[in-house]
Amino acid sequence: IRYDLRIIDDPIDVEAALDNANNDPKVHGIIVYYPIFGQVESFSGTSQDDYLRDSISHKCDVEGLCHMYRTNLYKNARYLDYPTNTKKC
């Protein structure tokens, strides 16, 4: 296993770092150590940490905490590519 530990000095830069990692073809998984902001509200009304959690692509979400995986869990959807059903959650 190879990994690249990326330390972001300023919490404000975490969103940009996540966006860069989401778009980097060499990145196959992202793990974020929370809390970063705690319960500080974001513009969406939820916490800033929730916003960051939802900004991670489902293709890189190792923890399974992004919006797509949580929604599929709630709906009991077992596949990401309905109706072909070849990519399991």
N, C-alpha and C positions, 0 to 999 in steps of 0.2 A: 504494500500500500504506500502510495506517495501522497503527500499532502503539502499544502502551502498555507502556513499560518499567516493570515493578514491582520495586522494590528492597526486599527484606525484610531488615531490620536484624538480626533474631535468627533463626538457623536453626530454632529451635523453632517459629516461626510459619509456616514454609514449608508445612506440611501444611494448615493452615487457609486459607492463601492459594490453594493449589491447589484445594481444595474450593470456595472462592468462585468461582474462575475457571471450574471445571468447570460450575458451576450458573448462570453469567452468560450469558444469551442473546446478549449482544454479543460474547462471546469465541468466535472461530472456530479458534483455534490457540494452543497453549502450547509454549514451548521453555524448558527449564530448563538452566542452565549447571552441569554437574557437574564435580567432586565438591562436595557440600555438607558431608557428614559423613565422607566417605572410607569406610573399612572398619569404622566403628563399627557394631556389631551392633544389630539391632532386635529387637522381641519375637517376630518371625516366624522368627528365626534367620539371615536374610540381612542384608545391610547396610542401614542406614537409607536410603541413596540408592536401593537397589533397591525398598524399600517405597514411597518417594516416586514413583519412576518408574512403579510399578504403580498408584498412586492417580490418575494422570492418565486421564481418560476417553478412550476410543478415538475419540470424536467430536472431541476437541480435540488429540489427540496428533500434532503435526507431524512429530516425529522417528520415529514408528513404533516406539517402544521399550516401550510398555505391554504388559501381560501378554497381552491379546487378540491383538495383532499378532504378538508373538513366538510364541505358541502356533499361530496360523494359518500362520506361516512354517514352523514345525517340521512341521506336518501337511500342508503344501503346499495349504492351503485358499486359494482365490483370491478368495472372496467373503465378505462379512460377513453376508449375509442368505440363507443356504442354506435352502430349495431354490429360491427365486425368482431368485437370482443377478443382482440388479440393482445391488448396491453392491460395487464392487471394493475389495480391500484396498489 
